[in-house]
């Protein structure tokens, strides 16, 4: 979440390299989400409820979708619905 906050702060400035920063952040978020999904599935296999891993995976999925749409906006210059 801190990496996303830093990436979004850089995107809102006049600095260059916005696509690269956002792409790196997106890759890290997708990897973290996959790890959280894997952990959730492992814990479910043990018969417990993975509350924190499930929340982290859901939040990571939302963050990845948001950044993907933001990357499309930066790449094409056209408005994309963010909802």
ABEGO torsion letter per residue (X at the ends): XAAAAAAAAAAABABBGAAAAAAAAAAAAAAAAAAAAAAAAAAAAAGBBBAAAAAAAAAAAAAAAAAAAAAAAAAAGBBBBAX
